[in-house]
Amino acid sequence: MTSGTTPLGLGVLASGRGSNLQAILEACARPGFPARVVAVVSDRERAQALDRARATGVPARFVNPKDFPDREAYDLALVRELQARGVGLVCLAGFMRILTSGFVRAYAGRILNVHPSLLPAFPGLAAQRQALEYGVKVAGATVHFVDEGVDTGPVVLQSSVPVHPDDTEESLSARILAEEHRLYPDAIRLFAEGKLVIAGRRVVVRAAGRPGAAASEASL
C-alpha cells in the first residue's frame, strides 16, 4: 500500500470464537498492510468474534436470523450492512451458514473463505475428522473464493501439514489452524493489491494489479 492509498475495507462474517478474525485483525494492524476490518457481523449473539472486534474498536453487530422470514431476506440484510460500511471484500471466518445466491452475486469475486482441508478433499463440516477417518497422510488448509456451492470456489492459497499416526481431531485441527492464520492474511493482501486473477477454476497470482480487486480472465 502506497502512502495516501485508502486501505481495502474488510467485512468479516463469523459465528464462533473468531481465531481467524484475530489473525486478520493483527495483520491489519501491521504497518503497510493494504486492508482494514471495517465491520464484523455474526449470526450468534454471544459469538466471541464480536468481543474480539469490539476490543479493537471495530464495529461489530449481531444480526439475528430469526428476525427474517427466510435465508434470502437475511442475506440481503447482511449485504446492506456490509455495503453501508464500505466493505470491498467479505471474509468468512467460521461463519456457519451457507450464503444464498443473492449474497454471492452481490459480492461476486469478492468473498473469501478458509477451510481446514486441501480442497477439493473433505468439503463441508468436520473436515479434520473426515481426513483422519479416510486415513490420509497429509492434510492442510485452503483459502478460496466463494461461489454458490459448498467449498467449491477457486483456490487462492493452500498449505499442507502432516498427519501423525497418533493425531486426534483436536491435535490435527490445531496444526491446520496455525496454517489458516498464516494463509488468510496473505490471501487478503494479494487481493487488496490486485494481484489475484480468476481464470476459470484457477486463481493466478500476478506481479501487480489494480488495488482492491480480483480480475477475471475475460477482463484481462
Secondary structure, 3 states (H helix, E strand, C coil): CCCCCCCEEEEEEECCCCHHHHHHHHHHCCCCCCEEEEEEEECCCCCHHHHHHHHCCCCEEECCHHHCCCHHHHHHHHHHHHHHCCCCEEEEECCCCCCCHHHHHHCCCCEEEEECCCCCCCCCCCHHHHHHHHCCCEEEEEEEECCCCCCCCCEEEEEEEECCCCCCHHHHHHHHHHHHHHHHHHHHHHHHCCCEEEECCEEEECCCCCCCCCEEHHHC
